[in-house]
Amino acid sequence: MLGFLTLILVCQLAGELTVGALGLPVPGPVLGMLALFALLMIRGEVPEALEQTAGGLLRAMSLLFVPAGTGVMLHFRLLGEALVPLGVALVVSTLATIAVTGLLMRWLGRREPRDG
């Protein structure tokens, strides 16, 4: 388990270093998880221990939102000043997500079942 936790953190570090070195407009952890995804695609499967490690991290996800919630409360005045743009962005992004999900489900539903 420790080895796979290290792998996840090394991928995140590699993503952070790549973003910092190249000045990419993508968060480092996202790039790191794409690297991990690529490694898993090359391998062809997700090892059971990695699945258990990731599951453990997901179960503790609520703890990771505490710093974000503190930051929101710290900058509450700034959020109040930008309430309209943030509200519009939230509504538009939610509607876009629902539309894309619906279209994708319709497109995937049309595919013929595989012979198996």
N, CA, C and O of each residue as an XYZ file, in Angstrom:
464
protein
N       0.827     -1.194      0.000
C       0.000      0.000      0.000
C       0.870      1.255      0.000
O       0.564      2.229     -0.688
N       1.945      1.226      0.769
C       2.836      2.375      0.846
C       3.499      2.659     -0.509
O       3.711      3.814     -0.881
N       3.815      1.602     -1.223
C       4.433      1.772     -2.537
C       3.492      2.448     -3.526
O       3.919      3.289     -4.318
N       2.212      2.082     -3.483
C       1.259      2.685     -4.414
C       0.886      4.107     -3.998
O       0.607      4.948     -4.853
N       0.878      4.380     -2.702
C       0.674      5.759     -2.253
C       1.843      6.626     -2.717
O       1.661      7.773     -3.125
N       3.037      6.057     -2.647
C       4.220      6.766     -3.151
C       4.107      7.003     -4.649
O       4.465      8.076     -5.134
N       3.611      6.011     -5.390
C       3.435      6.170     -6.835
C       2.470      7.307     -7.143
O       2.731      8.117     -8.031
N       1.355      7.373     -6.413
C       0.382      8.445     -6.627
C       1.021      9.805     -6.354
O       0.842     10.748     -7.126
N       1.761      9.901     -5.259
C       2.391     11.180     -4.912
C       3.525     11.543     -5.865
O       3.736     12.721     -6.152
N       4.250     10.558     -6.352
C       5.307     10.830     -7.339
C       4.705     11.330     -8.642
O       5.253     12.235     -9.272
N       3.583     10.750     -9.052
C       2.903     11.235    -10.261
C       2.440     12.674    -10.069
O       2.547     13.494    -10.980
N       1.922     12.976     -8.873
C       1.499     14.354     -8.596
C       2.697     15.293     -8.616
O       2.614     16.386     -9.176
N       3.799     14.888     -8.020
C       5.007     15.712     -8.021
C       5.523     15.919     -9.439
O       5.935     17.022     -9.798
N       5.503     14.865    -10.242
C       5.953     14.998    -11.639
C       5.066     15.979    -12.395
O       5.552     16.775    -13.199
N       3.766     15.918    -12.134
C       2.856     16.871    -12.765
C       3.145     18.292    -12.336
O       3.166     19.197    -13.170
N       3.368     18.505    -11.042
C       3.690     19.846    -10.532
C       4.987     20.368    -11.144
O       5.069     21.527    -11.551
N       5.990     19.509    -11.205
C       7.274     19.931    -11.784
C       7.147     20.252    -13.268
O       7.742     21.217    -13.748
N       6.386     19.461    -13.986
C       6.184     19.695    -15.419
C       5.447     21.006    -15.656
O       5.830     21.796    -16.519
N       4.391     21.230    -14.889
C       3.636     22.480    -15.031
C       4.506     23.669    -14.677
O       4.472     24.692    -15.361
N       5.286     23.544    -13.611
C       6.173     24.640    -13.213
C       7.262     24.913    -14.238
O       7.590     26.070    -14.501
N       7.822     23.863    -14.815
C       8.910     24.031    -15.780
C       8.418     24.563    -17.118
O       9.087     25.380    -17.751
N       7.249     24.098    -17.546
C       6.747     24.489    -18.866
C       5.735     25.625    -18.820
O       5.348     26.155    -19.861
N       5.302     26.001    -17.618
C       4.321     27.082    -17.491
C       2.978     26.740    -18.110
O       2.324     27.607    -18.691
N       2.560     25.491    -17.994
C       1.294     25.053    -18.573
C       0.114     25.568    -17.748
O       0.223     25.689    -16.528
N      -1.004     25.871    -18.394
C      -2.178     26.374    -17.657
C      -3.067     25.253    -17.115
O      -4.293     25.365    -17.132
N      -2.450     24.182    -16.639
C      -3.164     23.019    -16.128
C      -2.651     22.769    -14.709
O      -1.450     22.889    -14.470
N      -3.523     22.428    -13.770
C      -3.038     22.107    -12.431
C      -2.092     20.903    -12.459
O      -2.328     19.935    -13.182
N      -1.042     20.972    -11.683
C      -0.062     19.895    -11.630
C      -0.643     18.541    -11.267
O      -0.308     17.543    -11.906
N      -1.514     18.475    -10.248
C      -2.087     17.166     -9.907
C      -2.896     16.549    -11.041
O      -2.932     15.327    -11.181
N      -3.542     17.377    -11.846
C      -4.306     16.850    -12.987
C      -3.348     16.221    -13.995
O      -3.607     15.132    -14.508
N      -2.260     16.896    -14.273
C      -1.271     16.355    -15.200
C      -0.647     15.081    -14.626
O      -0.384     14.129    -15.360
N      -0.415     15.070    -13.324
C       0.129     13.873    -12.688
C      -0.813     12.696    -12.767
O      -0.380     11.567    -12.997
N      -2.112     12.946    -12.577
C      -3.078     11.850    -12.667
C      -3.238     11.370    -14.102
O      -3.534     10.197    -14.333
N      -3.044     12.267    -15.072
C      -3.033     11.832    -16.474
C      -1.838     10.923    -16.732
O      -1.938      9.952    -17.482
N      -0.708     11.243    -16.109
C       0.484     10.387    -16.247
C       0.220      9.022    -15.618
O       0.579      7.994    -16.192
N      -0.406      9.009    -14.444
C      -0.749      7.734    -13.800
C      -1.725      6.948    -14.670
O      -1.589      5.734    -14.820
N      -2.706      7.638    -15.241
C      -3.663      6.986    -16.135
C      -2.940      6.362    -17.332
O      -3.241      5.236    -17.728
N      -1.987      7.098    -17.902
C      -1.231      6.570    -19.044
C      -0.439      5.324    -18.642
O      -0.386      4.348    -19.389
N       0.170      5.365    -17.465
C       0.910      4.193    -16.983
C      -0.021      2.991    -16.815
O       0.341      1.868    -17.165
N      -1.200      3.225    -16.288
C      -2.145      2.132    -16.090
C      -2.679      1.607    -17.421
O      -2.939      0.411    -17.560
N      -2.843      2.504    -18.404
C      -3.284      2.055    -19.727
C      -2.214      1.184    -20.377
O      -2.531      0.184    -21.022
N      -0.952      1.561    -20.210
C       0.144      0.756    -20.764
C       0.180     -0.604    -20.076
O       0.372     -1.634    -20.722
N      -0.007     -0.594    -18.769
C      -0.006     -1.849    -18.003
C      -1.211     -2.719    -18.357
O      -1.109     -3.946    -18.372
N      -2.340     -2.096    -18.638
C      -3.525     -2.826    -19.037
C      -4.476     -3.186    -17.922
O      -5.549     -3.732    -18.180
N      -4.108     -2.892    -16.678
C      -4.976     -3.189    -15.545
C      -4.585     -2.319    -14.351
O      -3.498     -1.743    -14.302
N      -5.501     -2.246    -13.398
C      -5.228     -1.522    -12.154
C      -4.910     -2.562    -11.093
O      -5.753     -3.406    -10.788
N      -3.711     -2.518    -10.525
C      -3.380     -3.483     -9.472
C      -4.340     -3.359     -8.285
O      -4.775     -2.259     -7.942
N      -4.659     -4.474     -7.674
C      -5.605     -4.502     -6.555
C      -5.147     -3.597     -5.413
O      -5.965     -2.906     -4.807
N      -3.853     -3.594     -5.117
C      -3.339     -2.762     -4.019
C      -3.488     -1.274     -4.342
O      -3.753     -0.474     -3.444
N      -3.323     -0.895     -5.605
C      -3.524      0.499     -5.997
C      -4.989      0.873     -5.865
O      -5.315      1.979     -5.434
N      -5.866     -0.037     -6.230
C      -7.297      0.211     -6.091
C      -7.679      0.405     -4.622
O      -8.486      1.278     -4.303
N      -7.113     -0.393     -3.740
C      -7.381     -0.258     -2.307
C      -6.818      1.048     -1.763
O      -7.458      1.705     -0.942
N      -5.632      1.425     -2.209
C      -5.013      2.674     -1.753
C      -5.832      3.875     -2.203
O      -6.094      4.782     -1.414
N      -6.236      3.882     -3.467
C      -7.053      4.982     -3.985
C      -8.402      5.028     -3.281
O      -8.919      6.110     -3.002
N      -8.974      3.867     -2.993
C     -10.237      3.812     -2.266
C     -10.107      4.404     -0.873
O     -11.006      5.103     -0.405
N      -8.991      4.127     -0.212
C      -8.742      4.715      1.106
C      -8.643      6.227      1.045
O      -9.162      6.926      1.915
N      -7.977      6.730      0.018
C      -7.889      8.181     -0.156
C      -9.262      8.790     -0.423
O      -9.582      9.861      0.092
N     -10.065      8.112     -1.220
C     -11.404      8.622     -1.521
C     -12.299      8.638     -0.286
O     -13.120      9.540     -0.118
N     -12.134      7.632      0.579
C     -12.934      7.614      1.808
C     -12.573      8.764      2.734
O     -13.412      9.215      3.513
N     -11.331      9.247      2.661
C     -10.886     10.355      3.501
C     -11.010     11.698      2.786
O     -10.505     12.707      3.278
N     -11.675     11.723      1.635
C     -11.767     12.936      0.818
C     -12.396     14.101      1.573
O     -12.002     15.250      1.368
N     -13.367     13.826      2.442
C     -14.034     14.925      3.151
C     -13.046     15.716      3.998
O     -13.234     16.917      4.193
N     -12.010     15.080      4.500
C     -10.998     15.807      5.281
C     -10.236     16.811      4.421
O      -9.760     17.831      4.921
N     -10.123     16.518      3.134
C      -9.375     17.400      2.247
C     -10.136     18.676      1.928
O      -9.548     19.630      1.420
N     -11.443     18.715      2.218
C     -12.230     19.909      1.948
C     -12.199     20.909      3.097
O     -12.673     22.034      2.940
N     -11.658     20.529      4.240
C     -11.599     21.442      5.386
C     -10.751     22.675      5.056
O     -11.212     23.787      5.313
N      -9.542     22.543      4.501
C      -8.782     23.752      4.158
C      -9.492     24.632      3.131
O      -9.422     25.858      3.212
N     -10.171     24.017      2.173
C     -10.896     24.799      1.164
C     -12.036     25.567      1.821
O     -12.261     26.735      1.504
N     -12.749     24.929      2.721
C     -13.836     25.615      3.432
C     -13.330     26.759      4.276
O     -13.980     27.800      4.374
N     -12.169     26.573      4.889
C     -11.556     27.651      5.669
C     -11.185     28.812      4.763
O     -11.382     29.971      5.128
N     -10.655     28.517      3.597
C     -10.309     29.570      2.644
C     -11.522     30.337      2.170
O     -11.459     31.552      1.981
N     -12.633     29.635      1.975
C     -13.868     30.301      1.569
C     -14.305     31.284      2.647
O     -14.670     32.420      2.342
N     -14.271     30.859      3.894
C     -14.691     31.738      4.990
C     -13.716     32.909      5.157
O     -14.125     34.013      5.517
N     -12.444     32.667      4.899
C     -11.439     33.721      5.012
C     -11.663     34.817      3.971
O     -11.446     35.996      4.248
N     -12.092     34.425      2.786
C     -12.289     35.374      1.690
C     -13.766     35.594      1.395
O     -14.144     35.814      0.244
N     -14.597     35.538      2.419
C     -16.041     35.650      2.246
C     -16.441     36.991      1.629
O     -17.370     37.045      0.824
N     -15.753     38.066      1.996
C     -16.065     39.390      1.448
C     -15.800     39.430     -0.062
O     -16.594     39.989     -0.819
N     -14.685     38.837     -0.493
C     -14.393     38.802     -1.933
C     -15.450     37.999     -2.692
O     -15.842     38.367     -3.799
N     -15.897     36.922     -2.101
C     -16.944     36.127     -2.745
C     -18.237     36.926     -2.859
O     -18.945     36.827     -3.861
N     -18.542     37.715     -1.838
C     -19.732     38.554     -1.881
C     -19.654     39.604     -2.975
O     -20.660     39.918     -3.610
N     -18.458     40.151     -3.200
C     -18.276     41.164     -4.239
C     -18.422     40.556     -5.642
O     -18.836     41.242     -6.577
N     -18.089     39.295     -5.781
C     -18.156     38.641     -7.092
C     -19.319     37.654     -7.155
O     -19.257     36.657     -7.874
N     -20.363     37.933     -6.410
C     -21.473     36.993     -6.310
C     -22.166     36.754     -7.652
O     -22.471     35.610     -7.989
N     -22.416     37.805     -8.416
C     -23.127     37.644     -9.691
C     -22.291     36.852    -10.700
O     -22.800     35.886    -11.268
N     -21.027     37.222    -10.946
C     -20.260     36.412    -11.911
C     -20.091     34.963    -11.462
O     -20.164     34.048    -12.281
N     -19.866     34.751    -10.169
C     -19.727     33.385     -9.681
C     -21.033     32.608     -9.825
O     -21.020     31.436    -10.202
N     -22.147     33.250     -9.531
C     -23.446     32.594     -9.676
C     -23.744     32.225    -11.113
O     -24.219     31.126    -11.396
N     -23.461     33.158    -12.029
C     -23.681     32.884    -13.457
C     -22.782     31.739    -13.911
O     -23.232     30.836    -14.617
N     -21.523     31.774    -13.512
C     -20.594     30.705    -13.898
C     -21.048     29.361    -13.350
O     -20.946     28.345    -14.037
N     -21.544     29.348    -12.133
C     -22.024     28.108    -11.525
C     -23.235     27.553    -12.271
O     -23.293     26.356    -12.554
N     -24.192     28.406    -12.588
C     -25.390     27.952    -13.296
C     -25.041     27.487    -14.711
O     -25.494     26.427    -15.144
N     -24.240     28.272    -15.432
C     -23.885     27.920    -16.814
C     -23.090     26.619    -16.843
O     -23.354     25.758    -17.683
N     -22.125     26.460    -15.942
C     -21.317     25.236    -15.948
C     -22.164     24.021    -15.562
O     -21.958     22.933    -16.100
N     -23.099     24.192    -14.651
C     -23.980     23.082    -14.289
C     -24.857     22.675    -15.465
O     -24.991     21.486    -15.757
N     -25.458     23.653    -16.143
C     -26.291     23.344    -17.307
C     -25.478     22.706    -18.429
O     -25.953     21.790    -19.101
N     -24.258     23.189    -18.631
C     -23.394     22.608    -19.664
C     -23.044     21.164    -19.323
O     -23.022     20.303    -20.202
N     -22.771     20.902    -18.055
C     -22.447     19.542    -17.631
C     -23.631     18.607    -17.842
O     -23.462     17.485    -18.321
N     -24.824     19.066    -17.486
C     -26.021     18.245    -17.688
C     -26.242     17.980    -19.174
O     -26.558     16.855    -19.561
N     -26.080     19.005    -20.009
C     -26.283     18.845    -21.454
C     -25.267     17.881    -22.052
O     -25.636     16.998    -22.827
N     -24.012     18.036    -21.707
C     -22.970     17.161    -22.251
C     -23.194     15.723    -21.784
O     -23.036     14.785    -22.565
N     -23.558     15.551    -20.527
C     -23.817     14.210    -20.014
C     -24.994     13.567    -20.744
O     -24.927     12.394    -21.113
N     -26.064     14.321    -20.954
C     -27.216     13.798    -21.680
C     -26.869     13.417    -23.105
O     -27.252     12.345    -23.574
N     -26.150     14.280    -23.796
C     -25.763     13.981    -25.180
C     -24.839     12.770    -25.248
O     -24.964     11.936    -26.144
N     -23.921     12.680    -24.304
C     -23.005     11.548    -24.279
C     -23.752     10.244    -23.991
O     -23.462      9.216    -24.602
N     -24.695     10.283    -23.078
C     -25.482      9.083    -22.781
C     -26.318      8.676    -23.992
O     -26.450      7.486    -24.279
N     -26.878      9.641    -24.695
C     -27.657      9.330    -25.902
C     -26.755      8.699    -26.953
O     -27.137      7.719    -27.593
N     -25.552      9.259    -27.135
C     -24.613      8.747    -28.127
C     -24.147      7.344    -27.749
O     -24.068      6.466    -28.608
N     -23.840      7.128    -26.476
C     -23.378      5.803    -26.049
C     -24.510      4.789    -26.074
O     -24.261      3.600    -26.272
N     -25.743      5.230    -25.880
C     -26.883      4.325    -25.920
C     -27.189      3.806    -27.303
O     -27.818      2.756    -27.431
N     -26.771      4.494    -28.334
C     -27.022      4.077    -29.727
C     -26.065      2.989    -30.196
O     -26.332      2.309    -31.187
N     -24.969      2.826    -29.497
C     -23.991      1.830    -29.919
C     -24.580      0.434    -29.847
O     -25.389      0.122    -28.973
N     -24.158     -0.387    -30.777
C     -24.633     -1.767    -30.807
C     -23.944     -2.552    -29.695
O     -22.771     -2.315    -29.410
N     -24.658     -3.482    -29.066
C     -24.022     -4.296    -28.023
C     -22.931     -5.173    -28.631
O     -23.015     -5.634    -29.770
N     -21.909     -5.375    -27.816
C     -20.787     -6.203    -28.273
C     -21.166     -7.670    -28.207
O     -21.945     -8.099    -27.356
N     -20.593     -8.423    -29.127
C     -20.773     -9.879    -29.075
C     -19.854    -10.421    -27.997
O     -18.663    -10.111    -27.975
N     -20.388    -11.207    -27.129
C     -19.504    -11.613    -26.090
C     -19.807    -12.879    -25.489
O     -19.100    -13.317    -24.581
